[in-house]
Amino acid sequence: EASGLGLLAARFGPRAKDSSLRGFAMAMLLIAVLLGLLFRSVKVGVFTIVPNLLPVAFGVTVVAAFYEQVDLDTLNFLAICLGIAVDDTIHFLARFRIERERGLDRPEAVRATMLEAGHGIVRTSVVLIAGFAATITADYMPVSSGGAVLCATLFAAVAADLTLVPAMARLG
């Protein structure tokens, strides 16, 4: 009877991939609901999907361009990517809400938020990117590609949180 890792991968790989993608979609939905509840706004919950999903898509695209294959282990890093991307968005929106409650209009609240939270978002992201960049040199492809997807996603998340999220906040 045939056995081994190859057979296991052939049998369970497609199901595991589908399960991972369903889990990622469920995490995205749950995050949108929780952010909507946290900020008491359905609109915030819905709109925060965009600046958090785009960086993950960018990360996967970068990895697909540089690696021969993107395997299931790499896809499992997507949950970590999403969590880190959401973290910066929450920091921005929480600070923005504080500034609005202080009586600032939207443009001034965005400016104050960028000055207050923007530095922290950039600093923590640079440190995380540097830490995960070390894994890109690993000989084991899933660790290497996982590090690459994390770095690319974090880079794109910082860009989204410093451009797209402020623009969305400014527009209301």
C-alpha positions as CSV (number, residue, x, y, z in Angstrom):
1,E,0.0,0.0,0.0
2,A,1.3,3.4,-0.9
3,S,2.3,5.7,1.9
4,G,4.4,8.7,2.7
5,L,4.3,12.5,2.8
6,G,3.7,12.8,-0.9
7,L,0.6,10.7,-0.7
8,L,-0.7,12.6,2.3
9,A,-0.1,15.9,0.6
10,A,-1.9,14.7,-2.5
11,R,-4.9,13.5,-0.5
12,F,-5.2,16.3,2.1
13,G,-3.5,19.3,0.4
14,P,-6.5,20.6,-1.6
15,R,-8.8,20.2,1.5
16,A,-6.2,21.8,3.8
17,K,-5.7,24.8,1.3
18,D,-9.5,25.3,1.1
19,S,-9.8,25.1,4.9
20,S,-7.0,27.7,5.3
21,L,-8.6,30.1,2.9
22,R,-12.0,29.7,4.6
23,G,-10.3,30.3,7.9
24,F,-8.7,33.4,6.5
25,A,-12.0,34.7,5.2
26,M,-13.7,34.0,8.5
27,A,-10.9,35.9,10.3
28,M,-11.4,38.9,8.0
29,L,-15.1,38.8,8.6
30,L,-14.6,38.5,12.4
31,I,-12.1,41.4,12.4
32,A,-14.5,43.6,10.4
33,V,-17.3,42.8,12.9
34,L,-15.1,43.4,15.9
35,L,-13.7,46.7,14.6
36,G,-17.3,47.8,13.8
37,L,-18.3,47.0,17.4
38,L,-15.1,48.6,18.9
39,F,-15.7,51.8,17.0
40,R,-19.5,51.6,17.2
41,S,-19.8,51.9,13.4
42,V,-20.8,49.4,10.8
43,K,-19.1,51.7,8.2
44,V,-15.8,51.5,10.0
45,G,-16.0,47.7,10.2
46,V,-16.7,47.4,6.5
47,F,-14.2,50.0,5.3
48,T,-11.3,48.6,7.4
49,I,-11.4,45.5,5.3
50,V,-9.8,47.3,2.4
51,P,-6.6,48.6,4.0
52,N,-6.1,45.3,5.7
53,L,-6.8,43.0,2.9
54,L,-4.7,44.9,0.3
55,P,-1.4,44.4,2.1
56,V,-2.0,40.7,2.5
57,A,-2.8,40.5,-1.3
58,F,0.4,42.4,-2.0
59,G,2.4,40.0,0.2
60,V,1.1,37.0,-1.5
61,T,1.7,38.5,-5.0
62,V,5.3,39.3,-4.0
63,V,5.9,35.8,-2.8
64,A,4.3,34.3,-5.9
65,A,6.6,36.4,-8.1
66,F,9.8,35.3,-6.3
67,Y,9.1,31.7,-5.3
68,E,8.4,28.8,-7.5
69,Q,5.5,27.7,-5.4
70,V,3.4,29.1,-2.6
71,D,2.6,26.1,-0.3
72,L,0.2,25.6,2.5
73,D,2.8,26.5,5.2
74,T,3.2,29.9,3.5
75,L,-0.6,30.4,3.4
76,N,-0.7,29.8,7.2
77,F,1.4,32.9,7.6
78,L,-1.5,34.9,6.2
79,A,-3.3,34.9,9.6
80,I,-0.2,36.5,11.2
81,C,0.0,39.0,8.4
82,L,-3.6,40.0,8.8
83,G,-3.2,40.4,12.6
84,I,-0.2,42.6,12.3
85,A,-1.9,44.7,9.5
86,V,-5.0,45.2,11.6
87,D,-2.9,46.2,14.6
88,D,-1.6,49.4,12.9
89,T,-5.1,50.2,11.6
90,I,-6.5,50.0,15.2
91,H,-3.8,52.2,16.5
92,F,-4.6,54.8,13.9
93,L,-8.3,54.7,14.3
94,A,-8.2,54.7,18.1
95,R,-6.0,57.8,18.1
96,F,-8.2,59.4,15.4
97,R,-11.2,58.9,17.6
98,I,-9.5,60.5,20.6
99,E,-8.6,63.5,18.4
100,R,-12.2,63.9,17.2
101,E,-13.5,63.6,20.7
102,R,-11.1,66.5,21.6
103,G,-13.1,68.6,19.2
104,L,-10.8,68.6,16.1
105,D,-12.3,68.5,12.7
106,R,-11.5,65.6,10.4
107,P,-8.4,67.1,8.6
108,E,-6.9,68.4,11.9
109,A,-7.7,65.1,13.6
110,V,-5.9,63.2,10.8
111,R,-2.9,65.5,11.1
112,A,-2.7,65.1,14.9
113,T,-3.1,61.3,14.5
114,M,-0.3,61.1,12.0
115,L,1.9,63.0,14.4
116,E,1.0,61.0,17.4
117,A,0.4,57.4,16.1
118,G,2.3,57.6,12.8
119,H,5.7,57.4,14.4
120,G,4.8,54.4,16.5
121,I,3.3,52.6,13.5
122,V,6.4,53.1,11.4
123,R,8.9,52.2,14.2
124,T,7.1,49.0,15.2
125,S,6.7,48.0,11.6
126,V,10.4,48.6,10.8
127,V,11.5,46.5,13.7
128,L,9.1,43.7,12.8
129,I,10.2,43.8,9.1
130,A,13.8,43.6,10.1
131,G,13.1,40.7,12.4
132,F,11.2,38.7,9.9
133,A,13.6,39.5,7.1
134,A,16.1,37.2,8.8
135,T,13.9,34.3,8.0
136,I,14.1,35.0,4.2
137,T,17.6,33.4,4.1
138,A,16.4,30.1,5.6
139,D,17.1,27.0,3.6
140,Y,13.6,25.6,4.3
141,M,11.3,27.1,1.7
142,P,8.2,27.5,3.8
143,V,10.1,29.5,6.4
144,S,11.8,31.6,3.7
145,S,8.6,32.3,1.8
146,G,6.7,32.9,5.1
147,G,9.3,35.5,6.1
148,A,9.0,37.1,2.7
149,V,5.2,37.3,2.8
150,L,5.3,38.8,6.3
151,C,7.9,41.4,5.2
152,A,6.0,42.4,2.1
153,T,2.7,42.5,3.9
154,L,4.1,44.6,6.7
155,F,5.6,47.0,4.3
156,A,2.3,47.4,2.4
157,A,0.3,47.6,5.7
158,V,2.4,50.6,6.8
159,A,1.9,52.2,3.4
160,A,-1.9,51.6,3.6
161,D,-2.1,52.8,7.3
162,L,-0.3,56.0,6.5
163,T,-2.1,56.8,3.2
164,L,-5.3,54.9,2.7
165,V,-6.6,54.9,6.3
166,P,-6.0,58.7,6.8
167,A,-7.7,59.4,3.5
168,M,-10.7,57.3,4.5
169,A,-10.8,59.0,7.9
170,R,-10.6,62.4,6.4
171,L,-13.5,61.6,4.0
172,G,-15.6,60.1,6.9
